[in-house]
Amino acid sequence: PEGYPRELEHRLRLLDGRRVFLRPILPTDAAELQRAVEGADPETLRRRFLGGSPPHTPEEFEHLVRVDYRRRSAVVALAEDGHGVGIARYETLGDTGTAEIAVAVDPEWRHVGLATALLRQLAAGAVANGITRFAAEFFADNLDVTDLLEESDAPFRNLAEDAGVVSVELALPEQLEPE
């Protein structure tokens, strides 16, 4: 598609030896994304959508995969068999230089560096598009996100905590090369 950032494509060996292919999302990923959401465990959905309703309709999935790769973008991780095992996305918040992010990784693919790699690829694309900060909201009990933030090189600050939901902002470097 127009504007597709091929430089964000990357093959990666994870800490446990498995391999994945990272690439920007494509419109043809709608069915795979729908399969992943419909097959996700309730806790993953609760954490990803902060207790709200995940996408259900073909139109909602179509919206998620049709991005402009500048103001709205996503990077997916595909296992060697072609199935999606993770996704990271951002959407800019007006003209503030800030983009809201979300990351979801299949439970069987956690704690092997995949979320970190997805976030790095996403950040590389964001920085190239003039985005200077990421903002995220997550449940305070989501230790995976807390660990991810603490392991990142990006300085972050807590903006608020309300009803068990933490809001953070991460400063992005002026330049960041994709993996």
N, C-alpha and C positions, 0 to 999 in steps of 0.2 A: 504493500500500500504506500501511498504518497507519504514521504517523511519517515519511512521505516528506518530506524537507526541500526543498521547492520553491525556497526562497531560494538554493539552491546551483546552480540552473540558470542557465547563462550562455552567451551567444554570444560568440565571441572571434575576432579576426583575429590570426593568428600573424605572426611577423617576416617571413616570406616572402610574406605576403599571403593565404595560404589561410585558410579559415574553418573553425571547429569549433564544435560544440555540446557544452558540458560539462553533465553532469547526474548525479545520484546513480544508482547501478545499480538496475535493476529485475529482478524475477523472469523477465521475458520476455527478458532478455539472455543466457540460458544458451546458446542455440544460437550466437549471435554470439561469445560468449566461447570456446566450444568450437572454432569455426572459426578464431579468431585463434590459439589455442594450437596447434592441429593444423597451421596454416600458417606458424607462426613458424620462423625459422631456428634452427639448433642453438645458436649463440652467444647469442642472445636468451634461449632456454630455460635454458641453462647459467647465465647471469647472474641471471635472475629466480628460479630455484629452487635456486641455489647448488650446482649439479651433481646435485641430487636429481631425482626423477621428477615431471614435471608432472601435473596432473589428467588422468585418462583416461575415467572412467566418467560417465554421465549424473548419477549421484548426487553425484559430486564437483563437477561444474559447478553443479548445483542448489544445493549448500551454499554455493558462492561467490557466487551471486546473491541468495540469501535472507538478507538482513541486517536488523538491527533499527534501523539508522541512528543508534545511540547507542554501543553497545559494539563493534559490528562495522559497518563502513560501507565504501563504495567510491564513487568518482566515475569516470565513463567519459567519453571524448572521442569524439565521432562526427564523421566527415567529412561534407561536404554530401550525399554519396550515401547516408548512413546507416550506413556501415560503421564499426566500432570501430577507432580508431587509437591508443588509449592508455587506461590504467587506473591508478588509485592506490587503495590500500586500506589500512585499518587494522583492527587487532583489539586490544582492551585486554588488558593483562597483569594480570589480577586487579584489585584495588582500589588499585593503585599510582599512578594518575593518568597512567600511561604506556601508550602504544599502540604496538605493532609495526607498521611500515609497509612497503609494497612499491609500487614504481612500475614500469610497463612501457610502453614506447612503441614502436610500429612503427618499424623502422629508417628508413623513408622520411619519417618525421615527426619525426625527432630534430634537435636544434640549432636549433629555431625558437621555443623558449619554451613548448612544450607540457608538458613534464614539470614545469616551474616552475608553470605555471597549474594543472595537476592537483594538485600538492602544496599550493598555496595554497588551492584549494577544499576539499580534504580537511582541511586544518588549520582552516579556518573552521568546518567542521562539528564537528571534534573539540573545539575551544575552546568552542563553544556547548554541548557535552556534558560539560564539566568536565575534559577531558583537558589536561594541562599539559606533557607531553613526548612526543615521538616517539622510538622506538628503531628502528634499522635495522642490518641486517647485509648486507655486500656484499663481493665479491672486491676485494682491494687493487688489482688491475689494471683495475678498472672506472672509468676516468677520467671517464666521463659522470656517475656518481654523485658523485665527488669534486668535479667542477666545479659540479654542482647544489648541493651543500652550501656550497661557498665563495661562490657567487653569492647564496645565500639571506640574508635579514636575520636569520635565527634563529641565536643562538649554539649551537654544538655542541661536543661533546668526544668524543674517541676514548676508548672504554672498554677496548678490547682489540684485539689482532690475534693470531689463532691460525691457523696453517696457511694463511696467505694470505687469511683472512676478517677483515674489519674490522668491529667493533661500535661504533656511535656512538649518541649521545643528543642530541636537539635540544630546547632549551627553546622552548615556544610562548608567544606574548604572551598577556596576560590577556584581551584582546579582539582579534578579527580578523574583519573584515567580508569576506564573499565578494566576488569580482570584480563 
